[in-house]
Amino acid sequence: MVLSMTGFGRAIGEYGKKRFIVEIKSLNSKQLDLSVRMPSVYKEKEIELRTMIGNALSRGKVDFMLYVESKEAETSNKINKTVLASYKNQISDAAKELGVAEPADWMTLLLRMPDVMQNELAEIDEEEWEAAKKVVEEALTKIVEYRKSEGVSLKNVFVKNLEAISSLLESVEPFEKSRV
């Protein structure tokens, strides 16, 4: 079976007062080149995630994103103002050194930087992790199905092109004797 390297899978699930959103994108690459983005509280599970993804996809440039949304108005996420200020100073200094303008929208940029948002709950329980893993597995199933369907399309294109080459090859044979 021909599998495409290009694919996309997205899944959403819930556990308690949390909502998990998993997105996986892949492009062509000779080996597995995996980028993982997720909340820092889940970092201890990264090796397990990488193994799951590697077993399912094996090749490709893969971007994995796990988003966790709280359904509560009050969140355990807090802005780490020390880290935020440090990033702002570093970016400002770099902009001055390079002679480029500082960002127009500081807060959007700074809030996306690693460790600016801190989760006061530093651990996840095993039930929560199992719920998150189910969402990851669903997204992996979807990306594999996408790759299979894309692979069927690629195979059909290859077969059509091979048939065209074969028919053109027959039209070349009469000229074979006059070639040097």
N, C-alpha and C positions, 0 to 999 in steps of 0.2 A: 504494500500500500504506500502510495506517495503522500507524504505529509508536507504541507507548506511550512515555512519558517515564520511566516507572518500570521499573527493572530491577536485576538483580544478576548478576554473573559472578565466578566463583572458579576459579583454576587453581593447580596445584602442579607444580613441576618441580625437577630436581636438576642440579647441575653440580659435579663433583669432590666435595668434602666440604661442599658447601652445598646447602641446600634453599630454594627460592624459593616464597613463597606470595603470590599477587596476589588482591586483592579489589577489585571495582569496584561501587559502588552509585550509582543515579541516581534523582532525583525530578524533578518537573515544574519547568521554568523556561524563560523566553522565550529566553534565550541560554545559552551554555555558561559555567557557573560551576563551575570545577574546583578541587578541593582535593587536593593531592598530599602523601602522607606516605610517607617512605622513609628508610632509613639515610643519614646524611650523606655517606658515601663515594660514593653514587650521585647526589648533587645535581648533578654536572656533566652528567648525562644528563636532567635535568628538562625542558629545552626539547624534546628529542627525544620524550620521553614525552608531554608536553602536545600535541605535534603529532600523534602516533599516536592519542591518545585523542580529540582534536578531530576528526580525519578520520573516525573510526569513529562518534562519537556526535553531534557538531555542536551539540546543545542539551541542556539539563538541568542540574540541580545535581548534580554528580558528585563522589563521594568515591573517591579512588584510594589504595590502600594496598599497599605492597610490603614484605613481611617477609622477612628473610633469616635462616635458622637454620643454625648450624654443627653438623655431625654429629660434631665432635671434642669430647672432654671438655675439652681446653684451648682456650680461645677467645682471639682477638686483641682482644676488647672489654675495655676497662678502665674503671673508674669514675673520672671526673674529679672528685676530691674538692674541688678549689677551686670548680668550678662548682656542685657539689652544696651546699657550704656557703653559697655566695652566694645560691642560690635559697632555702635554708632561712631565712637571715637576712631576705631581702626579704619572704618570705611571712609570717614571724613579725612583722616590723615593720608590714606592711599589716594583719594581723589585729588588732594592738594599736590602730592608728590607727582602724580601722573598728569596734572594739569587738566583734569576733566571735571565736569560739573558734578556736584553732589546729587544724590537721588531726589526727585521731586516729591515722592511719597515715601517718607522715611518709615512710617509705621507699618505699611504693607510689607516692605522689604525686611524690616527688623523682626517682625512677628513670624516670618518664615524661616528665620535662622535657627540652627540646632540649639536646643537647650534653653531657648528664651521662654518657652512655655514649660512649666514644671507641673508634674502631677504629684500631688501630695500623697496619694496612695501609691507607694513604691512597689507594691506587689500585686500580682493577679492570682486569683485562686484557680485551681485546676478545672473546675466546672466552666469558668469563664473562658479559659484557654481552649477547652474542648469545643465550646460553642464557636469561638473564633476559627478554630481549625476546620470545622464543618463548612464555614463560609469560604475559607481558602480552598478546600476540596471542591466545592461547587464551582468556584471561579476557574480552577484548574480543569475541571471537566468541560466547562464551556470553551476554554481556549483550545483544548485538545480537539473538541468537536469542530471548532472553527478551522483549525489547521487541517483536519481531515477533509472538510468540505472544500477548502481552498486547494488541497492536494488533488482532489478529484478534478477540479477545474483545470489545474496545471497539467495533469495527465492527459486530459482531453485536448488541450492545446498542443502538447508534445506529439500525440498520436496524429493529429491533423497535420502538423508541420512535417512529420516523417512521411506521411502519405503523399504530401505535396512534393517533397524531395524525391520520393520514389518515382512518381509520375514524371517529374522533370528529368530524372535520370534516363528514363526510357526515350525521351525526346532528344537526348544528347547522343545516343548510340549511333544513329546514322552518320554523324560527323566524326566518329571514332577513327575510321580508316584514313581520312584526309588530314588528321592531326599528326604532327611530327613526333 
